[in-house]
Amino acid sequence: MAARVFKSLDEFKASVGEEIGKSDWHTVDQAQINAFADATGDHQWIHVDVEAAKKGPFGGPIAHGYLTLALLPMFGEQIYEVQGLAFGMNYGANKLRFPTPVPVDSRVRGVATLKETNEIAIGTQAIINYVIEIDGTEKPALVAEVVYVMAAAA
């Protein structure tokens, strides 16, 4: 799926209240879960011990919640592009929940809605509501209100 391209920061800000797009589907496999465990030092059995996880509450391994969150940059690149920026950076999250675990080999995708923008000293603060959906599951894996700061190039 091609990213929605905003020709300027002003055009992006004009889309407040709109769903700005959906990412491609991405399969979260055991190799990705293991790599995330190695990167973060979180080797809890429910994520990385396949045999033990099969006997656990979800019938198999599940992705780390923070792995699900860490997919947002990849999904964001697939969803939208703002041209003419001097910079864009993460600022934080106002709200973050993991309503449903992501079982190994699930397909997930991100859906982004631009909630609001605010002018601050160094540029524009953009608040994006993200939902990460699990293919075939009604409840999402993640709902987050993520904050970015962007500044138009001079």
Secondary structure, 3 states (H helix, E strand, C coil): CCCEEECCHHHHHCCCCCEEEECCCEEECHHHHHHHHHHHCCCCHHHHCHHHHHCCCCCCCECCHHHHHHCHHHHHHHHEEECCEEEEEEEEEEEEECCCCCECCEEEEEEEEEEEEEEECCEEEEEEEEEEEECCCCCCCEEEEEEEEEEECC
